[in-house]
Amino acid sequence: MKTFVFAALIAMCFSLNAVQHDMAYIKWEDKHQDLLKSDNQKVNEKLRALEKRFGKKPNIIYILADDIGWGELGCYLGGKVRGTPTPELDNMADEGMKFLSSYSEPSCTPSRIAIMTGRHPFRTGVDGVYWPGSDEGLPTEEVLIPQLLSKAGYKTAMWGKWHLGEAEKFAPENRGFDYAYYTVYNGAPFAWVDVEGHYEKETVPGSAFFYDFPGEKKYDEQYGIALQGIYQAKKGQKRKEVAKLSAITMQKVEDTSAKEIIQYIKDNAKSKQPFFIYWATLAQQLASSPKDYRFEKNVDSRNNQAAELGQHDTNLKKILDTLHDQGIAENTLVVWISDNGPMYAFWPTSGYTWLRGGKGEVYEGGVRIPGMAWWPGMIEEGQDPIDLIQMTDLFTTAARLGGVTDDIPNDRVIDGIDQTAFLLMGDGHSHRNFIFHYNGNHLGAVRINDIKLIIKGTGGSIPEIETYNIKRDPCERFGKLYPYLWMVQPAQDLIKGHLQLIQKFPNRKKESDSQSTFGPHD
Amino acid sequence: MKTFVFAALIAMCFSLNAVQHDMAYIKWEDKHQDLLKSDNQKVNEKLRALEKRFGKKPNIIYILADDIGWGELGCYLGGKVRGTPTPELDNMADEGMKFLSSYSEPSCTPSRIAIMTGRHPFRTGVDGVYWPGSDEGLPTEEVLIPQLLSKAGYKTAMWGKWHLGEAEKFAPENRGFDYAYYTVYNGAPFAWVDVEGHYEKETVPGSAFFYDFPGEKKYDEQYGIALQGIYQAKKGQKRKEVAKLSAITMQKVEDTSAKEIIQYIKDNAKSKQPFFIYWATLAQQLASSPKDYRFEKNVDSRNNQAAELGQHDTNLKKILDTLHDQGIAENTLVVWISDNGPMYAFWPTSGYTWLRGGKGEVYEGGVRIPGMAWWPGMIEEGQDPIDLIQMTDLFTTAARLGGVTDDIPNDRVIDGIDQTAFLLMGDGHSHRNFIFHYNGNHLGAVRINDIKLIIKGTGGSIPEIETYNIKRDPCERFGKLYPYLWMVQPAQDLIKGHLQLIQKFPNRKKESDSQSTFGPHD
């Protein structure tokens, strides 16, 4: 009987000419037909009314922050407690919706893939973070959200940390963005620098083992990697290096990005076309100290990371203010979210989280991240929903808002779920009760409702599994291999269906840049 | 030179006919004369104006909760996240002041001593928690805050868990309270019971090792301890046992206490005398599930602890509402605070904290506790100060509010600091930059400004010390034996002065009840 139902579900899912979801969602959908119907009706009504009022689809701004943990912002019990005041981010949460259960991939490149493609990175052939000098990139067969939104008539632009491949064929201007101002790297070349742009030479407790670093100007010579600078690019045109890479330059990228974004909003506020902005800010990964923000907002002058947060916090406010000033706040969804948990390797100037683990791990500290959504008039203020939302959902939700859900390719599994109903109606309206936590190609954990299984391996006669009730034990302290079928079986079923669909839709192969001096590798 | 200053300070402190503070405070005081003067002036003005308006000193209500960790309440990122909604406690915080750095002693009896005497328990000869059957009690030479406030003309009353000795000479009605309704025990005889008052027989994950417990009615026979029931008492009269001890009785104690408190407030609202209420609620130590609150407020029906919090949350609101209804909210300080961190022995129905460790430890999880102060018109709403406050401070602050600071005996060290300025003016006005964390008679940790030293022993050639920056690392993950003098020396100086004063004012000896069937022991 059970097999029959399962087969019927698979048949059903393949017969629809729609988004190819994971089996976990298909099962959820099957059980929640009434909620789905009612949610869809309400969402359609709200979006239609809005489109009538503004004469176009809503603008979308996604701000992806870097390594900011669950517990860093004031509104997540950080702020004063951690010496990292974030009054404007807190204010954004007050005016909108603060996610208590928003989840990312466990590191930088993977989360960028998730938000751009709506897919867990392992499906795309990418299994980790790109390091400077890599010739690989996100395979060009992947369809990115700016490509879809361009089809829907959106103007698209990105600022900040691309990190999806160094070669031009992987670059944002060739992957759907009309305009881009970016670096191809993570913080590796710039981190641990003082205000003058030199590697830290002062006595910073805990950073003593970095003393041997060369001055930043010697980086290229030292490691044989010709670092690429800051690029500016327009769709279809050759990108220009507008600044050389240095610690000082990087400190200015945040402010320059914010200034350009504000101008972009002003230029496009009255346009017939809506816009999509993707701001992948480097705050707070640089772990450097922007000079102008060192002594502001009660930030301890020795605390580089807090100064970076302060800089970002100030810029965020300017952007939200601009939306109000231009009269388009009510037609603009702004989502702010972190790409993963804190990177403790940067300690003592790293971020922090209340949770167990950090960046690179599938424990909550690596993947449960601060996130909020702001949309005056559409998202009721002062909400803090506990329902689940995952980074991939931002892809599918943007497609729905842009009216291009039908353009999402259905020859691949899309992990993202349309969460428009959740954004517009809050708790009780998330269409997700599960998460697959991948670390590279390894399925590291699954969550279904409150139960999470950490999958460590199959070392002995029984699987090495830790079972947590994330609601009772958010810090994952009391993991046990529970003998209770009711606790583990739902997760087992989830994994079974998930793996069957992977066989049907195999993961993509890696793609590299044949022009690279390093040559392709796999 | 340094020795000279130190000697001068000691001389100064002994020459004053005032509260005998710890050397740590005397040094702080010496450096902050201007702030103290200005704070005192403002506090005096505010209190004088209030007394003029109401014709009496302010009422004081201290609510001491049981084992509620930093991270359990909604306003400490618990609530929805943990499945323990506390809307009314959150509301109290919104309307007043939420302490981000309030500290208790690490367990029940010690925190009760701290709030009642203003002294760290080790000074009073008490080194731990009383277990049912103990003949010891808080030495009767200790002067309790209800005794002082009685002198000031206050009516004094207490409800809940006394836990400072079983014998009558140690009982609240003989220690300064006009009225008391109480149990002498901690939760040991009642915990782990189901709604019907029986020990849990169902399959509760994690509690399997309790299956061998006898039914609760057999407790006396089983352990040879004649359990005392719920007492009601008036000053100078013999106490009456108004209910036998059972799990069902205990579940009703919370509601009965709240009802009596509300009636007491009504009866005394218009009195010429102010009142002092000390409510030592058993919520949430029972880890049982009050039937009426099981399904309220989205509480998971299996979650006993959340049901208990729900019950307390509901009662708290009724009390605050009564103060408003009676027109005395603006003349009543209400402080709500937990006695220590979570007791994980009760897992999975225990409390929780974001911090490291729990009850019985001097890591933050044991001693950093939720706390708030509420006083409409006097305490500005919406504050969340990060400045330090310690349980002993509640003694000294109550004495100041009652105008009986001069009656505090000066033949002993008082650890509590008058924090009236902090309550009335918030961050920047705490008169404390240090804490001594004792665990029994062992000085387990000291905190000065952001730096905390965990003192583990002197095992080898160097002291076993962990050094934390509590602001950067509130979970105490990156402890090191730092070689930096600037980091460790202030704490060393703190300890030195502290120990010198202990030599001058030796700790009291234990006191026991000679009537006890067990006889005295030391």
Interface residues (C-beta under 8 A of the other chain):
Chain A: G71 Y76 L77 K80 V81 R82 G83 L100 P205 G206 N303 W347 P348 Y352 W354 D384 I386 N469 K471 R472 D473 P474 C475 F478 K480 Y482 Y484 M487
Chain B: G71 Y76 L77 K80 V81 R82 G83 L100 P205 G206 N303 W347 P348 Y352 W354 D384 I386 N469 K471 R472 D473 P474 C475 F478 K480 Y482 Y484 M487
